[in-house]
C-alpha cells in the first residue's frame, strides 16, 4: 500500500517504508523512485521537503544576484546533512528538466528561491567571477535560469494581482521586493547573454550532474558538471528570449518585445524538429510565439471604436493597454484633457492605497504623456514635471519615449513648443541629467533651433582635492568640540572648556550635543551660575553623566558626577546644587544595582541609608526629582527594607511610591505569616483597577483602561520592570496570576504558583476587566523574573501553565521539561512527586495529544500517581500520530500497557511492533515478582530515558 514518505510518523509503517533520510544514505533510492510512472511523493513534494528540513537554510539571507564581475561574499559553509539535502533537491529539479512552469505551479515562492540560490552557490564554488563572455556552460545556464525565474516571478505576481483584485501572490516579502527592484538588472543580464556567441551545442546540468554525498566523503566531487546533457544552443536562446520578451510584453514595451519575440522565433526554427530523440528543455511552441507576435503588431482594440470609447473600455478593464491609447491620442487629440488628468489621479490613488498593482514606471509614463501633450498644445501643467523627471527611476528614457510618441512634422508650431519645453528642462536639471538627455536623438533634434541650449549645457567639472587649512580657527574649534563630545575624563573635559572659553569660541553646550539634557531643577541652577567656565563645565559633566547612565555605563557616569560634586563643594556657596548632584549619584548607583542584580555593586552598602534619607519627611532646601524618589523606593523594596516603605508618609502624588509601599506590606505579611493567612489588600486595590475596560468614554471593550485609573498604568509597568527581589516578584506574580484565574473562571485552566491563595478570590463585574492586558503583563513579569532567577522551578512551571492556557502546547511542554531538568540536575536524580506534580503530567499529556504525539502522551500516563489507563489506551489507538511510535516502547515499564500494546499491534497486523512489545515485557527487570526496589529502579531508568528523549525534541 502507498505510504506518505514525507511523514515518517504516519501509520501504518511497514519494514519496506522509505524514510526521507534514507534518500541521503542510499543515492540509488532516489533514482529508482523518480523513474516510477506516478511517484508518490511527487518530485516537487520531495524538493519542498528536502529544502524545508535542511537545517542550514536561512530564509532571511541576502539574495545572490550574480551580476557580471561581481565578487562573492564569504558564506558560512552549510552542514554536511544540509548540503546533501540541497544536492538531492537540485538533482530532482534537473530530472524535471529545470521546468520553471512546473516549479512555479507546485512549489511555494520561498522554496523556489531556496532552490535557485542553492544552484547559484554551487556554481560559484567552481568559478571566481561571473564574466559571462568567459563563463562555462553550467555557469551561463545557472545565471540565465535565475534571472528568467526572477522576471517570471514579477509578471506572474502582477497577473495574479489583477485576477484577485490586487491581492497578489503570497510572496510579498523582502526577497520578492528585492527581485522586483532588480528586474531591470535581470533584463540587462539576459540581453547580455543573448548577445553571446556560443557553439552549436550547450551543456545543461542533468540529474547525473549532482552526485549525492556519501558517508566517507573522501575525494568526492559534487556536482560533476561534465555529466550534463547537450542541447542545441538555439534551444537555450529560445528559452531566454521567450521569458525576456514576455516580461517586456507585460511591461507594455511592445516594440522591444516584438523584436525579441521575432528573434525567439528564428532560434526556435533552428532547433525545432532536429532533437526529436531528446525530451526538449524548451516547453514553448510556434503557436505561442506567433500569438505574441500578432499581439504586439495588432492594435489594442477594434479600430472601429473612437479613442474616447477605447479609453473608457481600458479604464473598466483595469487600464489594459492604456499607454498605447494615450500615445495615440497625443497625435489625434480626441480624449478630453480632463479625462486624462482624472486617469492620472485615479491610478496614483489606486496604487498608493494598494487597490491596484502595476509596474513602478506606469504612473510616470502617464504623467510624461500628459505633460508632453499639454506642452505641445500650449496648455497649463499643474505640477513641476522637472522634479518628477529627476526622481523617476527611468525618467530620461521615458521622457524621450513620450516625445517620440507626440512629435510630428505636420505641426511645426507644436514642435516649437516642445523645443522650448526641452530647453526649459535642461536649464533646471543638473549636469548629469543634461548629458543623459542630450544623449537621445529626439532631444538633439529639438535643440537645433535653440542656440541658447549649447551655452547652457556645461560638462561636469571635476573638483581637485584642496587640502584643509589646519590653521583655520573654526576647524580648531570644531576639533575641540569633537574632543569634548568623545571625552569622558573630567580633567580632559575641563582643559577643553578652558581652551574654548579663552578663544571666546564656545557656544552654548546644549547646542554642541543635543543628547546632554538635565532635569528641570539642575538645568535652572546650573544656568544661573555667574562663572561662564564653571557653568559650561558642570553642564557637560551632568549632561554626559545622565546620557551615559541611560546607556548603562554606570561607572563612567558616577565618576563624572563625583567630579561635578567635588567641583561644587570646592567653590562653596552652592549647597542646593551639591545636594541635587548627590541625589543624581544615588540614582546612578541604584540603576547600577538593578542592572547587576543579584551581584553586589560598589557603594551598595550605603545605598539603603541614603534611600531612607530621601523618603523620610524633612525640611529640605530643595526637593529631589520624582524619578530619584521613585527609584529610591523601588531600591528599598528590592533590598528588603520594607519597614521604611510601610512607615513612610504616603504621598498620593507619587503613585509608584504608593505601589512600592503596598507591595512591601504584602511581602511583610507573606514572611510573617508563612503564607498561612490572607495578606493586606493594599496592593490588590491599587493594581487590579488598572485593568478595567474603558466605560465612561463609550469606547467599550477596546483595551483602554478607565480614565480614573489610566494614570496608574505606566507606574505599574515601570514598577514591574524594576522588581528584583524574589519575595517581591513572587508577590506581584501571584497577584496577577490570581486575577487572571478569577477573570478566566475555568478550574482546569488555572495558573498555579505560590501565594495565589493569599489574595482575594473574587472581583466585582469580571466582564469589565481586560483579561488580555492582564495576560500580557503577567507574561512580561514572569520572563523578567526568569532573567534573574533562570533556575527557579516554579517560574518555569508557571510559564508552562501560561502557554498551556493560551494553547501554545509545544512551548508549554518545553517549559515543563525545563523545570524537570533543573529539578533533577539534568536527570542525574530521580523525578519525584515533590518536583513534578500530577497536574503537570496531566497538562503535558494534554499538550502532547493536541500535538498528535499520542505515543508520547500514552507513555507519560505511567508517570501519574495512579496510572491513567483509559487515556493511555486511547492514545495508542489513535490513527494519526506524529512521533516515533514504537521507538518509545523501551520507555514503558507498566506491564498492563505493554500487554495492551501486544494485543493492539497483533490486531492491526503490525508484527514487528508486537514483537518489540513482547521483547520489552520479557525483560527480567519488569518481572511482576521482583521486589519494589528493582521495580522502582527499572521505572526510574525508563523515566529518565523518556524525559531525555522529550528534551531532545522540545528543548534542544
N, C-alpha and C positions, 0 to 999 in steps of 0.2 A: 504494500500500500504506500501511497505517497506521503512523505513526511516533510514538514517545513524545516529545511536545513538551516534557516537563519535563526531559528529559535530553539536552541538545544533543550530548553526546559519544557517544551510541549510534549504531550503524550498522545499516543503510545510511542515509545522509542525502542527499537529493536537493536540487535547487535550489528545489523547492516547499515544503521543510520550513519550518515556522514555529517560530522560537526564542522562548523566553519573553519576552526583552526586546523582541521585535517587537510584543507587545501594548502596550508603552509607546509605541513610535514611531508606531503607526497604531491609533487607538482603534476604527476600524471593524472591525478583525480580530476583536476580542473579541465584538462584537455578532453578527457572522456565524457565529462559532464556536458561540456559545451557542444559536443558532437551529437547529442541526443536530438530527436525530432522536436520535442517540446520540453526543454529542460525546465525542471522545477526545483529550486527557484530559477527565474529567468536571468539572463546575463546582466540586465540593468539592475535587478534586485541585488545581485551579488556585488556589483560595483558600489551601490549605495551602502551595503552592509560593511564591506571591507574598509571604505573610507570613513564611515561613521565610527567604527571601533578602533581606528588607528589612533593610538594614544598620543602621538606626537603632532597631530594636525592642529594648528592654531587658526581658528576661524578669523580672528581679527588681524592677522599679519598683513603686511603691505603686499599689494598686488605687484607681481613681476611682469612688467610690460614688454621687456625685450626690445628696446629701441636700438637701432644700429649704433655701434661704437660705444654703447653704454657699458660701464663696469659693474661687475657683480658685487653685491654686498656679501659679506661672510654670513652664512646661515648656520644655525645650530644643527649639527648632524642628527637626523632622527634615529630613534632606536632601531634595532635590527628587526623587531617584530613589525614596527610601523613601516619600515622600508619594504619588508616583504609583502605586506598588505597592499601598499601603493603599487608595487610592481604587478601584483595579481590583478588589480583594478585596471591598470593600463593594458595588460595582456588581453583582458576581456574587451576593452574598447577597441583594440586593434583587431580582435576577432570580429567585431561589428563593423569593420572597415571604416572606423572613425566617422560613422554616420551621425552628423550633428543633429539631423532632424529626429532621429531615434533618441539620442541623448537628451535633447531639449524636451521631448514629449514625455519621457518616462523617468527623468531624474530631476530632483529639485535643483534650483539655481545654485545653491551653495555646494552641492555635490559636483555639479558641472564645473564650477570654479576650481574646486579642490583637484579634480581630475586633470584639468588642463595645466594648472600650476605645477602639479607633480611631473607632468611630461616636460614642461619647460625647465624645471630644476634638474631633471635627469639629463636633458640635452646640454645644459650649461656645465655639467660635470666634465664634459668631453672637450669643450672649447673655452677659450678665454675671452672672446669678443663675438659680437653678432654682426660682423661686416657681411651683409647679405651677398655681396658680389663674390666673396671667397668662401662662404659657408657651405659645408657639405649638405647633401640632400636631406638628411634627417633633421638638421637644424632648420633648413628652409621650410620643410613641411611643418615642423612644430610651431614656428613663428607664424606662418600663414594660417594654420589651424586655429591658434589662439585669437588672432585678430579677425578672422572670419566669424568665429563664435561671438566675439565682442560686438561686432556690427549687427549680427543676427539678434543678439540679446536686446539691443537698443530698439530695433524696429519691431521685434515681436512684442516687447513691452508696450510700445505705443499702439500697436494693433489691438492688443487685449484691453488697453485702457479705453479705446473707443467702444469696443463691444460691451464693456462692463460699466459704461457711463463714468469713466475716469477712475475706476477702482484700481486698474493696473495689475500687473503680475505681483506675486508675493516675493519680490526681490528688491524692494526699496530699502536697501541697506547701504553701508559705506562702500562696499565693493561695487555694487551696481552704479552708485553715483560716480565713483572713480572711473568706471568703464565708460559711462555716458560722457563725462568730461573729456576723456581722451579718445572720443570717437574720431575726431579729425586726425589724430595721430595714427590711429589704426588705418584710416583711409589712405594716408600718405605712405605708410609702410606697404600696404597691399599694392598701391600703384608702383612703388619701387620694385616690388617682386615681379610685377607684370612686365617691367622693362628689362628683366634679366634675360640673358641668352643661355639657355640650358641645352643639354644634349637631347637626343631623341627619346631617351628613357630616363626615368627618375625612380629612386629607391624610396619606398614608403614603408615605415615601420609596420611589421606584421606581428602576429601573436608569437611567432618564434623569436622575434627580436628580444622580447622581455623574458629573460631567463630567471626563473624563480630562485630565491636564495636557498641554499642548502645548509644543513646543520653545521658542518665543519667550517664552511665559509672560507676555505683556502683556495687561493688563486682563481676565485670566481670572477667572471666578467658579466655584469648585467647593467644596462642592456647591451646586447651584441648587435650593433647597427648594421653589420654586414649580412644579417639574416633577414633583411627586408624583402618586400615584394616589388618587382619592377612594373611600373605603369608608364604609359606614354606621357611625355611632358605636356602635350596638348591637353590631356585629360586633367592634369593638375591645374593648368592655366584656366581651363573651363570652370572648375570649382571656384578658384579665386575670383575670376571675373564675374561670375554669376552673383556671388554674395556681395561683392563690391558694387555692382550695378544695381542690385536690388535695394541696397541701402541708399544709393543716390536717388533711385526712383522714389523711395519713401520720403527722402528729403526734398522732393519735388524739383530736383535739379535734372530735368528731363533731357536736356541737351547732352550733358556729360553722361547720363545714364544710357542714352541711346548709343553713344559711342562705344561704351564698354559692353553693352548687350551685343552689338554687331561684332566686336572682337571675340566675344564668347561664342557667337555662332560660328565664326571662322575656325576657332580652335576645336569646337565640337565636331565640325565636319571632318577635321583631320584624323581624329582617332575613332569616331563612332563607326562601328562595324568591323574594325580591324582587331578588336580584342574580344571576340566572341567567346574565346576559350576561357576567359577570365571573368569573374564577377566584378563588374566595374565599381570603382570607388565613387564616381560621379553619379548622382541619382537624378540629375535633371534630364530633360528630353527636348527634342527640337520644337515640339508644340509649345512648351512653356517659354522657351527663348523667343520664338516668333510672336507669341502673345504679348510679351513685354515690349518687343519692338513696335508692334502695332499700337500698343497703349501709349508709347512715347510719341509716336508720329501723329496719332489721331487727335482731333480736337476733343477737349474735355467733355463737352456736351453737344447736343444737337445744334447745328448751325441755324436751324430754323427758328430758334428762340433768340430773343433780344438779349443783349448783355445784361440788362437790368433783371430780366427773368432768370437768366443763368446765375446771376449774383444772388438772388433770393433763394434759389434752389440750393446753391452751395452753402448758404448760411444754415438752411434747415438740415443739411446733411453733414453737420459737424465741420463746415468750412472746407469741404473737399474741393481741391482744385482752385482755391480762392486766389492764389498768387497768379496763376495763368490768366484768370478773368481780369484782375486788376491791371496786369501788364498790358493786356489787350485794350482795356479801357483807357489806359494812358495815351493811346493813339486815337481811339474812336470817340472818347468823351461822351458816353451815353449814361453812365451811372452818376446820379447826383452826388455832389461833393459831401452833402450832409450824410448820405448813406455810407460813404467811405469813411467819414470821421466816426460815425456811430459804430461801424465794424471794428475800427481800431480800438475804441474804448471798450467794447464788449469783449473782444478777445483778451485784452490786457486784464480786465476784471476776472474773466473766467480762469485764466492761467494763475493769477495771484491767489484765487480762492480754492484752487485745486479741482475745480469742476471740469477742467479741460486740459488735456495733456498734448503738448506739441513740441516741435524742435525748439531749441533755445533761440534760434535766429528768426522765428516766424514773425514775432511782433515787430522786430526791427526791419524786416523785409517789407512788411505792410507800411510802416512809417516812412521808409525810403521811397516806396512807390507813390504814396500820398504826397510827400513833400516835393518830390520832383514834379509831380502832376501840378501842384499848386504854383510852384515857382515858374513852370513853363507857361501856365495860364495866367500868371501875374495875380494870384490870389494870396491872401494873407495866411501865414503859417503861425499856429498858436503856441508853438514851443521852440526851444533852441535845438535845432537839428544838429548843430556842430557838437554840442555836448554829448548827444546820443551817439553820434558817429565815433567819437573818441572812446566812449565807454563800451561799445559793442565789440563782440569777440572777432567778427569778420567784417568790421564796419566798412573799410575802404572797398573790399571786394563786392559787398552787397550794394554799396552806393554806385559803383561802376556798372553793375548789372542793371540797376534801376534806370541809369542814364541811357544805356543801350536800348532798354525797352520803351523809352519815351522819345528819343531823338529821331527826327525825320527831316529830310532835306526839303520837304514841301512846305515847311513852316519856318521861314528864316527869322521871323520875329521871336518865336519861341526858342530858337537856337541862341539868339542873343540873350534872352532872359536866363537860360541855363548857363551860358558862358559867364555872365555876371555872378550867378549863384556859385559857380565853381571858384571864381576869384575870391568871393567873399569867404568861402570855406578855407581856402589856402591862407588867407590873411589871419585867420583866427585859430589855426592849429599850429602845433609845434613843428620843428624842422623834420623830425622823423616821419610824422604823418604826411607832411608836404611831399617828401620824396616818394613815399608809398603811393600817394595819389598821382603824382606825375608819372609813375611807372606804368599807368594804364593808358592805352592808346586813346580811349574816348575822352579822357581829361586833356591830353595833349592837343587833340583836335579842337576842343572848345577853347583852348587858351591861345590859339593862333591869332585871333583878332583882339587879344588883350595884351598889349605890350607891357603894361604895368606889372604883369604877372611875373616875368622873369626877374625883375628887380626886387620883388617882394620875397622871392624864394632864396633862402640862404642855406648853404650847406652847414651841417652841424660843426661847430668849432670845437676842436679838441683842446681842453684846458690843460696846460702844462702844470706840473706839480710845483707849487710855491711853498718853500719851507716856512714853517711858522716863525714868527718873531718872538723869540723866547724872552726878550726884554720887555714885552708888552705888559703893562701894568694889569690890564684886565685879565690877561692869561695867567699871570701870577696869582691874582686874587681868586680866580676860578680854581686854580690848583689847590690853594689853601682851603677853599670851601669844600673841595672834594676830599681833602685830608680830614677836615672836620667831620664830614659825614661818616668816613670809614674808621676813624679812630675811636677806641673805647678806653683809652688810658687818660685819667683825669689830668695829669701833668702835661701830656701832649696836647690835650684839648685846650688847656689854659694858655699854653705857648702860642697856639694858632690864633686864639681870640685876641691875644695881646698884639700880635703882628697885624691882624686885620684892623684893630682899633687904632694902632699907631699910624697905619696907612690911610686912616679915615675912609676905609673902603667897605667896612662891614655893613651889611643891610640887616633888617630885622630877621632874627634867626628862624622864625616860623616861615619865612619865605625861602630859606635855604633848603629845608627839608620839611615837607608838609606832614610827615609821619610823627614828628615830635609834637605831641599835644600834652597839655597839662590840665588837671582838674580845675574847676571853677575857682576855689579859694587860692590855690597855688598860683594860677595864672595871674590873678589880680595883684597878689602880694609881690610876686617877682617883678612884674612890670612897674611897680611903684618904687622900686629901689632906685635911688638917685644915681649911683655909680653905673655908667654905661657898661664898663668891662664886667663888673660883678653881675649885672642884670643878664648879659649875654651868657656868661659862664654858667650861672645857675640854671638858666633856661635850657641850655644844651644838656647839662648833666641830668636834670629832671626829665626832660623830654626823651632823651636817649634811654634812660632807665625804664620809663613807662613802656616804650616801644620794645625794648629787649625783654621785659617781663612778659609781654604778650607773645613773644616768640619762644618763651621757655628758657631763655638764657638768664637764669636767676642769679647765678654767682656774679656775672658781669654787671647786671642791673643793681645788685646790692652794693657792689664796690663803688659804682658811680654815686649812689645815694649817700653812702657813708662819706665820700669825699665832699659832697654838697653840704652835708650836715656839719662836717669839720670846718668847712669854709665859713658857714653862717655863724657857728659858735666862736670862731676865731675873731670875727669882726665885731660881734656883740650887738646888742640893741635890736635883735630880730628874733625874739623868743617865739613869737607866733609861727614864723616860718620854720624855725628849728623843730617845733612840735609837729608841724604838718609833715616835715621830711621824716621825722622819726616814725610817724604812722605809716608813711609810704614804705619805709624799710620793713616794718612789721607786715605790711600787705605782701611784699615780695617774699618774705620768709614763709608766710602762710601758704602762698601759691607753691613755693618750692616744697614745702612739707607735703602738700596734697599730691604734687606730681611724683614725688619719690616714695610715696606710701607703698609698703609698710616700712621702708628703710628710714632710719633717722637722719636728719639733716643738721648741719652746723647751726647752733643757736636755738635748736628746738626746745632746750630745757628752759629757756626764758620766755618762750612764746606764750605759755599759759598765763603767766603773771601779767604780761603786757596786754594780752587779750582781755583779761579780767579788768585791768585798769580802764580800758576803753568802755566796757559795758557798765562799770559802776557809775552811778549818778554823782556828778561833782560839778563844781563851778569852774568850767574850763574857759580859758581866754578865747579859744576858737574851737568850733565843733569839728570832729573828723568827718571825712566824706562818708556817704551812705555805704559805698562799696567796702570801705575799711571796716565799718561797724558790722556789716553783714558777714564779711569774711571772718572776722574775729569770732562771731557767734558760731559759725559753722565749724571753725577750728576747735573751739572748746567742745563742741558736740562730738567731733571725731576723736579728740584726745580723752574723752571720758569725764570731763569736768561738768557733769550735768547739774550739780548743785548750784553752781553760779548762774547757769541759764534759768533754772527754775525759780531762783530767788530774785532775779533781776526785775527792775520795774518795767512792766510791759509798755512798749512804745508802739501804739497801733499804726503809726506811720511806717514803721519798718516791718513789713509783712514777713520777710524772711527770718528776722529775729524771733518773731512770734511763733513761726513754724518750728524753728530750732528749739525753742523752749518747750513747745508741746511734745516734740519727739523726745527731748531729754526727759520729760516727766514720764513718758511711756517706757523709756529704757530703764529708768529707776524702778518702776513698778515691775518690769519683767525680771530684773535682777533680784529685787526684794522678795517677791512672792514666788519665784522659781517657776513662773508660768502656770500657777495653780489658782490664780484669781484674776478677775476682769481688771483691765488697766484703765487709766484715765482716758476719757473721751476727747480730750482737747485736740489732739492731732486728727482724730476722726472727724470732728466737727469742722475743722479748718480745711482739710484736704478733700473730703467727699463732695462738698458743694461745687468744687471746681468742674466736675464732670457732668453738671446738669445741662441739658439741652437749652437752647435759646427759646424763650416763650413770649416775653413781652414785645419783642421786635416783630413777631409774626412770621419769622423765617421757618419755624417748625424744626424738624429734626435734620438739620443740615450740618451738624457737627459743631455749631457755635455754642459757646458757653453762655450762661445767663449774664446779663450786663452787670449785675451786682457782684458776681464772682469772677468776672473776667480779669480784674487786676491781680487775682491770686494765681492765675495760671502760670505766668512767667516766673514768679518767685518759686513755685513748686518745682518747675522744671530745673531752675538753677540749683535749688537745694538738692534735688535727686542726683544731679550731675556731680556734686561736690561731696557726697557722702562716702566715707571710707571705713569707719569702724564697723566691725561685723555685727555687733548688737544693734547699732542704729540701722544698718542696712537690712537686717532681718526684720526689724520692727516695721520699716517702711514697706518692704516687700510683702510682709504678711498682711498689712493694711490693704494694699492694692489687690492682693490675691483674694482676701475676704470679700472686698467689694465686687470683684469680678465674679466670684461664686454666687453672691446674692443676686446680682443682675442676671446671670445666665439661668440660675434656678434649675439646674439639672444635676441630680445627685451623681450620676455616672460620669459626668464631665467636670467634676470639681478639681481645682488645683490644690495639691497637697503640699503644705510647708509648715514650718514651725510657727507657733504663736497665732495662727489664724483664729483659733477658738477664743482668744482673749479680746477680740474686737466685737462690737455689736453684731447681731445676727440678722437684723432687718434694717431696711431704709424705707422711707415713705415714697410712694409713687415711683416704683422702679422703672416705669416706662419713660420717665423724664430724664433718665441718665444715659449718657453716651458710652455704651459698653466698648465700642471700638476705640475710643480715646483712652479708656482705662486699660485696655489690652495693649495698645501701643506703648504706653508709658511703663507698664509692668515689664514688657519685653526689654525696653531700654534699660530699666533699672537692674534687671537680672543680668543682662550682658555686661553692664558696667561693674556689677559686683564680681562677675567671673574674671574680669581683668585683674582684680586684686586678690581674689581667692579662687584661682583656677582649679584647685584640687578639692573644692568643697562639694561633697557628695550631694547634699540636699539641694544645692543650686542646680546641679545637672539634672536631678530628677524633676525639679520644678520646671525647668526649661523643657524637659521631655513631656511633662504634662501639658505645658502651654502648646507645644506643637501637636500633641495628641488632640487637644480640644479644637485646634484650628485645622485638623485633618491633614497635617503635614506628616504623614506617617513615617516616611524614611528618616526625616530629621528627628522625630521623636525616638525611634529605635536607636539612632546614633547617640543621643544624649543619655538614654538609659544604659547603653553599653559603656559609655564613658564613666558613668557613676560606678558600674561594676568593676571596670578596670582600675579605677582609683582606689576603690574599697579593698580590692584583693591584691593590690600592688602587681598589676598585670597578671592576675590569676596565679600568683605564687602561693596564695592562701585560698582555702575553700570558700565558696559562696555560702553565706549564712542568711537566715531569715531576718536577722537584725540589719543586714545591709540591703538586701533586695526583698521587699515585702511582696505579698501575694498580689496586691493591686498593681504593682509594677509589672509583674509577669503577665497578668491578665491584659493589661494595656498593650504590652509588647505582642501578645498573641493576636489581639485585635488588629494592631498595625500590620503585622505580617500577613494576616488574612486579607486585609484590604490591598496589600501589595501583591496578592496572588502567590505568595511564598508559603503555600499551605503545608508543605512538608516541614519547614522550619517552625511553623505555628504548632503542628502536631507534636514535634519533639519537645517544644517548650512547655507543653501541657504537663510534662513529667515534673517540672520544677515547682509546681504548686504544692502546698501543704497536703491537700487532697487532690490526687491526680484527676484531671477533668477528662474522663474517658470519652464522654459524648462529643466534646469539641475536638478531641484528638482524632477519633474515628471519622468524624465528618470531614476533617481537614484532609485525611489520607484518601478519602473517596472523591475529592474534587477532580474534575476532568482537566481543568486548565491550571497549570502550575508553572511558576517561573523561577524555580530554584533547582538545586542539584538532585532533588528527589532521593533515590536510593543511596546516594553518596552519604547521606546523613544516618543511614541505618546503624552504623557503628557508634553513633552517639546515643542510642536508645538502650536503656537498662531495665525498663519496665517490661516484664515477661508478657503481661497481658497485651500490651501494644504490639510486641513482636509477633505473638500468636495471631493477632488480628491481621497484621500485615501479610503473614504467610497465607492465611485464608483468602485475603483480598487479592493478592497477586496471582495465586493459583486460579482463582475465579476469573480473573481477567486474561489468563493465559500468558502472563509475564513470568516465565520460568526462571529467567536469570535473576530477577528481583526476589522472587520467592526463595530461591536457593541462598541468596545473600542473607535474607532474614533468618533462614534456618541455620546458617553458619553462625550468625550472631547469637541466637538463642541457645546454641550448643556450647558456647564458651563456659568453661568451668567457673569463672568468677561470677556468672549470672545464675548459677545453680540455686534453686529455691531453698536448699538445705544448708546453705552457707550461713555462718554466724553474721550478726549485724555489722561487725567491724569490716568484714570482707565486702558485704553488700554496700556499705557506706563508701568504702574506698573505690569500688567499681563505679558507683554513681558519681562521685566527685571527679574521677578521671574523665568520664564521659561529659559531665557538665562543662569542665574546663575546655575539652576538645571542641564542643559545640559552640561555646561562647567565643572562643578564639576564631572559629570559622565565621561567626557573625561579625566580629570586629574587623576581620579582613575585608568583609564585603561592605559594611556600612560605615566604618570609621576611617580605615586607612585609604 
